[in-house]
Amino acid sequence: MYEMMIISFIGFDNNVVSCKYLIDKVSIAAISSSIFHTNLEDGKNHKNC
């Protein structure tokens, strides 16, 4: 199962930072939504994880 989560209200700079936080601090597996872009920089600033 894969679920997208809107993280803009939490205050992270981008989805990569939010995913790293979820993995490191909360022990929740997370995949950045930018992985779905050919150029990872194109999706880096999406506000979801």
Residue pairs with C-beta under 8 A, 6 or more apart in sequence:
2 31
4 33
4 48
4 49
5 48
5 49
6 47
6 48
7 15
7 18
7 47
7 48
7 49
8 47
8 48
10 18
12 18
12 21
14 44
14 45
14 46
14 47
15 32
15 33
15 34
15 43
15 44
15 45
15 46
15 47
15 48
15 49
16 32
16 34
16 44
18 30
18 49
19 30
19 31
19 32
19 49
20 30
22 28
22 29
22 30
22 49
23 29
23 30
30 49
31 49
32 43
32 44
32 49
33 43
33 46
33 48
33 49
34 40
34 41
34 42
34 43
34 44
34 46
35 43
36 43
37 43
